[in-house]
Amino acid sequence: MAVIEFQKVTKSYGEGDVLKGLDLQVEKGEFITLLGESGCGKTTLLKIINGMIPFDTGYVKIGGKLLSEWNIVELRRQIGYVIQHIGLFPHMTVAENIAYVLSLQKSPKTLQQQKAEMLMDLVGLPREFMPRYPRELSGGQKQRVGVARALAAEPEIILMDEPFGAVDERTRNQLQEEMGAIHRQMNNTILFVTHDIQEAMKLGTRVVLMNQGVIEQTGTPGELVLRPANDFVRRFLGNKGYLALLDDDHVSRMYEEALKNEAITEEIPALN
C-alpha cells in the first residue's frame, strides 16, 4: 500500500491551474526528488500533503486514509517538514529546537535529551552546540538542526522544500551526503523539492519531473536520462543529466540499467 497517494488532484489559484489532474503514488522508504522549474507545482504538492492548503478536485490519501479524515494537528506531528529558511525558534536552544515536537507530546525530559544527543550525532553536529542559540550557528549548522528537528518524532514521512538552497556549494554537498546516509539508516519516506538536476539525481531513489502542474516522467535517475519519455524531459535534463549519472555513486547503476536494455547501450558516453 502506498504511503502517499494522489489521484487526479487539481489545484488552482487566481492566476491559473497549479496542479492539473496529478497522479502520484509514493511507497514506504522511497526518497522522491521532485524536480522542475519554479512554479511547476512542487511546493504546492508538499503543502497539500501537510494540510497547509486545500486542493480542488481528486483525492489524497496519507497512510491509506483520506486526507479529509485526518486530524490536521495529529497529521502534522507525524510528518517532518524542512524548509530552506529553517524556521528555528530563536528563543530556544539547539537542544530545545530539536526536541520541540517531543515536548508537545509531553515526552519525559530525559527522553528529549537523549533523542537530541542522538540526532546531533546523526546530523554531524558536536554535542557542545546543544546549549547554543540559532543566532550562534552558521547557515549549514542551522540546516542540520532543522533536519534533526524533523527527525525527532521519528516520522514516517519527511517533506523537504529546497532545504539546502541557501548554503554554499561545499556545505550543500556535505548536507546531501548526510541526508543520503540518514535515509539509508532510518528508511523514512522522503519527498524532496529541488530545481537542481544534480541534487535530484544524487539523492533520489526515484525522480519526479514536473512541468506546469503535470508530471512529465517519473523513474530512477537512469531511466529519466537514458530513456526520456518526451522532448521536454530530454531538453530539461540535457548534458547535466548525463554528468549527474557519471557521479561515482551512480556509475554502477547506470551500467546495470544499460545491460538490462541493450538498445540504450550506445547512448552511454565513454568513461575512459
C-alpha positions in Angstrom: 0.0 0.0 0.0 1.2 3.5 -0.9 2.2 5.8 2.0 1.1 8.8 -0.1 -1.4 8.7 -3.0 -2.6 11.5 -5.3 -5.4 10.7 -7.7 -6.5 13.3 -10.3 -5.6 16.1 -8.0 -6.2 19.7 -9.2 -5.3 23.0 -7.5 -5.9 26.4 -8.9 -5.1 29.9 -7.7 -6.2 33.2 -9.2 -3.5 33.1 -11.9 -4.5 29.6 -13.1 -4.0 25.9 -12.5 -1.0 24.8 -10.5 -1.8 21.1 -10.4 -3.7 19.6 -13.3 -5.1 16.1 -12.6 -1.9 14.9 -10.9 -1.5 11.2 -10.1 1.4 10.0 -7.9 2.0 7.1 -5.5 4.8 7.0 -3.1 5.8 3.8 -1.4 7.3 3.3 2.0 11.0 4.1 2.2 11.3 5.9 -1.1 13.4 9.0 -1.5 11.4 11.0 -4.0 13.1 14.1 -5.5 10.5 16.5 -7.0 12.4 18.3 -9.8 11.2 21.1 -12.0 11.3 24.9 -12.6 9.8 27.4 -10.2 6.0 27.5 -10.4 5.6 23.9 -11.7 3.7 22.8 -8.6 6.4 21.1 -6.4 5.9 23.1 -3.3 2.1 23.1 -3.7 2.2 19.3 -3.6 4.1 19.3 -0.3 1.8 21.8 1.3 -1.2 19.7 0.3 0.3 16.6 2.0 0.9 18.6 5.2 -2.6 20.0 5.2 -1.4 23.6 4.7 -3.6 24.3 1.7 -6.7 22.6 0.3 -6.9 21.0 -3.2 -9.8 21.4 -5.5 -10.7 18.1 -7.0 -9.5 14.5 -6.8 -8.3 12.8 -3.6 -5.2 12.5 -1.5 -4.5 9.6 0.9 -1.9 9.5 3.6 -1.2 6.1 5.2 -4.2 4.7 3.4 -6.6 7.3 4.9 -8.2 10.1 3.1 -6.6 13.5 3.9 -10.0 14.8 4.9 -10.3 12.0 7.6 -7.1 13.1 9.4 -6.9 15.4 12.3 -4.6 18.0 10.9 -2.7 18.6 14.1 -2.1 14.9 14.5 -1.1 14.5 10.9 1.5 17.3 11.1 3.0 15.8 14.2 3.6 12.7 12.2 5.3 14.5 9.3 8.7 16.1 9.4 9.0 19.3 7.5 12.3 21.0 6.5 12.3 24.3 4.5 15.1 26.4 3.0 15.0 29.1 5.7 14.8 26.6 8.5 12.3 28.3 10.8 14.1 27.6 14.0 12.8 29.2 17.2 15.3 32.0 18.0 14.5 32.0 21.7 15.1 28.2 22.1 18.5 26.5 22.3 19.5 23.9 19.7 18.5 21.1 22.0 15.1 22.7 22.7 14.5 23.2 18.9 15.3 19.6 18.2 13.1 18.3 21.0 10.2 20.7 20.2 7.7 18.1 18.9 8.7 15.7 21.7 7.9 18.5 24.2 4.5 18.9 22.6 3.9 15.2 23.0 4.8 15.5 26.8 7.7 13.1 26.4 9.9 12.9 29.5 12.8 15.4 29.7 15.3 12.6 29.8 14.0 11.1 26.6 14.1 14.6 25.0 17.7 15.0 26.0 18.7 11.5 24.8 17.0 12.0 21.5 18.6 15.4 20.9 22.0 14.0 21.6 21.4 11.0 19.3 20.2 13.3 16.5 23.1 15.8 17.0 25.4 12.8 16.3 23.3 11.7 13.3 23.4 15.1 11.5 27.1 15.7 12.3 26.9 18.4 14.9 29.0 18.4 18.1 27.0 18.0 21.3 28.6 21.1 22.8 26.4 23.1 20.4 23.2 21.9 22.2 23.0 25.0 24.6 23.7 27.4 21.8 21.0 29.6 20.1 20.3 29.7 16.4 22.0 33.1 16.0 25.2 31.5 17.1 25.2 29.0 14.2 26.2 29.1 10.6 23.8 28.5 7.8 24.8 24.9 7.3 24.6 24.2 11.1 21.1 25.7 11.2 20.1 23.4 8.3 21.4 20.4 10.3 19.4 21.4 13.3 16.3 21.7 11.1 16.8 18.2 9.8 17.3 16.9 13.3 14.1 18.6 14.5 12.2 17.0 11.6 13.5 13.5 12.6 12.9 13.9 16.4 9.4 12.3 16.5 10.6 9.5 14.1 8.1 10.5 11.4 7.4 8.0 8.6 7.2 10.9 6.1 9.6 13.8 5.8 8.9 16.7 3.5 11.9 18.9 2.4 11.4 22.1 0.3 14.7 23.1 -1.2 16.3 22.8 2.2 19.9 23.2 1.0 19.4 26.1 -1.5 20.6 28.9 0.8 24.0 27.4 1.7 27.4 27.4 -0.1 28.3 24.6 -2.5 30.7 22.8 -0.2 28.2 22.8 2.7 25.4 21.8 0.3 27.4 18.8 -0.9 28.1 17.8 2.7 24.4 18.1 3.6 23.4 16.0 0.6 25.8 13.2 1.7 24.5 13.3 5.2 20.9 13.3 4.1 21.5 10.2 1.9 23.2 8.4 4.8 20.3 9.3 7.1 17.8 7.9 4.7 19.7 4.7 4.3 19.9 4.3 8.1 16.4 5.3 9.0 14.4 4.3 5.9 12.0 7.2 6.2 9.8 8.1 3.2 11.1 11.4 1.9 9.8 13.9 -0.6 12.5 16.4 -1.5 11.8 19.5 -3.7 14.6 20.9 -5.8 15.3 22.7 -9.1 18.9 21.4 -9.2 19.3 18.4 -11.6 22.5 17.1 -9.9 20.9 17.2 -6.5 17.8 15.4 -7.7 19.8 12.7 -9.4 22.2 12.3 -6.4 19.6 11.9 -3.7 16.5 10.4 -5.4 15.7 6.7 -5.5 13.0 8.0 -7.8 12.8 11.3 -9.6 9.5 13.0 -10.4 10.0 15.7 -13.1 7.2 18.2 -13.1 6.2 20.9 -15.7 3.3 23.4 -15.4 1.3 21.3 -13.0 1.8 17.8 -14.6 4.3 15.0 -14.1 6.3 14.6 -17.4 8.1 11.5 -16.2 8.9 9.5 -13.0 11.6 6.9 -12.6 15.1 6.2 -11.5 17.7 8.8 -12.4 19.0 6.4 -15.1 15.5 5.9 -16.6 14.9 9.6 -17.0 18.3 10.4 -18.5 18.7 7.3 -20.7 15.0 6.8 -21.6 13.4 10.2 -21.6 9.6 10.0 -22.1 9.4 13.0 -24.3 11.3 16.0 -25.7 10.6 18.1 -22.6 12.4 15.6 -20.4 15.3 15.3 -22.9 15.7 19.1 -23.1 15.3 19.7 -19.4 17.9 17.2 -18.3 20.3 17.6 -21.2 24.0 17.2 -20.5 23.6 17.9 -16.8 21.6 14.7 -16.5 24.4 12.6 -18.0 27.0 14.4 -15.8 24.9 13.7 -12.7 24.8 10.0 -13.6 28.6 9.9 -14.0 28.9 10.7 -10.3 30.7 7.8 -8.6 27.6 6.8 -6.8 25.7 6.3 -10.0 28.1 4.8 -12.5 27.4 1.2 -11.5 23.7 1.8 -11.5 23.9 3.4 -15.0 25.7 0.4 -16.5 23.4 -2.1 -14.7 20.4 -0.4 -16.3 22.2 -0.4 -19.7 22.9 -4.1 -19.5 19.2 -4.7 -18.9 18.3 -2.8 -22.1 20.9 -3.3 -24.8 19.1 -0.8 -27.0 20.3 2.1 -25.0 23.9 1.0 -24.6 25.1 3.2 -27.4 23.7 6.3 -25.7 26.0 6.0 -22.7 29.1 8.2 -23.0 32.5 6.5 -22.7 34.2 6.7 -19.3 37.8 6.4 -20.4 
